[in-house]
Amino acid sequence: ILINALTLFEIIYDNLRAEVFNYREFNKGSLFYLCTASGVCVKKIRALANHHDLLVKVKVIKLVNKF
């Protein structure tokens, strides 16, 4: 489930970067706001770098390099 959640986050983040958005347009509780570089999701994903599963670590490293 964690790999799927990270993949979903990666897809959302890639789509946000591909479009020109004004992040101030998003409500602080919205999924798009949480997926911005200053959002809560990014901080939590960085914490997963210490996860015991190698696949999770690889996925996290791939995502962190995009930020």
N, C-alpha and C positions, 0 to 999 in steps of 0.2 A: 504494500500500500504506500509506503514511504517513497519508493522509486516512482510510482505513478503520480504522487502528489508533486514531487520535484519536477517531473516531466511536464505536468500541467503548468507549474509555475514558470518553467523555461519557455513554454509556448506563449504564455501571457506576456512575459517580459520581452520576448522577441517581437511580438506584435506591437507592444507599446513603443519599443525603440524604432520600429519601422514606420510608425505614424508620427505625425507632428502633433503632440498633445500639449496643452497647457495644464500642468499638473494641479494648478490651483482650481481648475474646473471640477475636480473630483472631490467628493465629500470624504472626510477623513476616515469614515467607516467603510468606504467602498473597497472592493477588491482591487481596483486599479490603483488606488492610493497606497494600499498595503504593499503592492508589488513595485513601487518606485524604490529607487536606491536608498531613500531615507526612511522607507517604511519598515514596519515591524517584521514582515516576512524575510527581508534580506538579512536582518540581524539574527533571526532564528536559523536561517539556512547556514549562515557562517558558523553557528555553533555546532551544526551537524558534521563539521569537518572532523570531529573527534569520534564519530560513530564507529562502532565495532565492525560493521558490514562494509566490505571493500567496495561493493557496487555503489553504496550510498556515498562513500567518500569520493569516488571517481565522479559521480554525478554532481556532488557539491562543488568540487574543484572546477568542473566545467562551468557551472553557473557563476561561481565567484569570479572567474576570469572575465565574464561578460559584464560585471558591474564596473 
